[in-house]
């Protein structure tokens, strides 16, 4: 059984590094979408508490992405070059 639902999933042995589609522009599209949806929710509901939670997701997902990238660098020799040319969360910015 794969541990994709684990807090820090490891790439399975048969995994391949995907560099096309959304992954050609950002390395962590799922985290980006959760952060943007959270900020959008806070704006729609004019909720300061939701905005605070959305802001707290940013350092959380940054730390999670760093940990996962360590595992990806161990698994894929080409990940370092991919990371140099592709942004973390926002295309062409960050």
N, C-alpha and C positions, 0 to 999 in steps of 0.2 A: 504494500500500500504506500502510495506517495504521501509525503508530508506537506502538501501544498497548503493545507489549512494550519500548519504549524506557525508559531510567531516568527520564526526565522527559517523558512524553507530552504532546503538544499536542492540544487539541480539534480534530477534523477540521472542515472548512468547513461540513458539513451538520449538525453537532452541535446539539443543543438542551439547554438547561439543565433538568434534571429536578429537580422540587421535591416529588415525591410519593413514597409508599412509605417506605422506610428513609431516603431523602434528605430527607424532611420533618423528621427528627429529628436526623440527624448528616450531616456533609458528606463524611466519609471512612470509610464502612463497611468497605471492604476492609482498610484499615490497622488499624482497630479489631479486626476478626476475627483478623488475623494476630498482633497483640499479645496478645489474649486467649488464642488457641490456644497461643502460645509460653509464656505464664505457666501455663496449664493443664498443658502438657507437663512443665514443670519441677516443678510440684506433684505430679503423678502419679508421676513418677520420683524425687522427692526429690533432685533434682540441683541443686547450687549453681551449677555451670557453666552449666547450661541456664537457670537463673534469671538469672544475670548477662547472658547473651546476650539473654534476653527483655527485661531492663531496658535494654540498649543499643539495642534496637529502637525504644524510645520516642523518644529524641532524633532518631534517624535518620528515622523517619516524620514527626515534627514538621517537620523541615527539608524533607523531600520534599513534604509537604503545602503548606508556605509557598511553595515554588517553583511548584508546580502552580497554587496559587490566584492567583499573580501572572498566569499565563497565562490563567486563567479570567476574571479581572477585565478583562483586555484584550479578550477575545473576547465576553463577555456584559456588557452595560451594567447589567443587573439583578443581577449577582452580588454586588455590595456590599450591597444590601439583603437578599439571601438569607443572606449570611454574618453579618449582624447579628442575624438571628432564629434561626439554626440553629447548634448547637454543632459543634465539630470532631470529637471522637471519642466522647464519652459524653453521651447525652441529658440535658439540664437541668443538667449539671455542667461539662463542658469540651469 
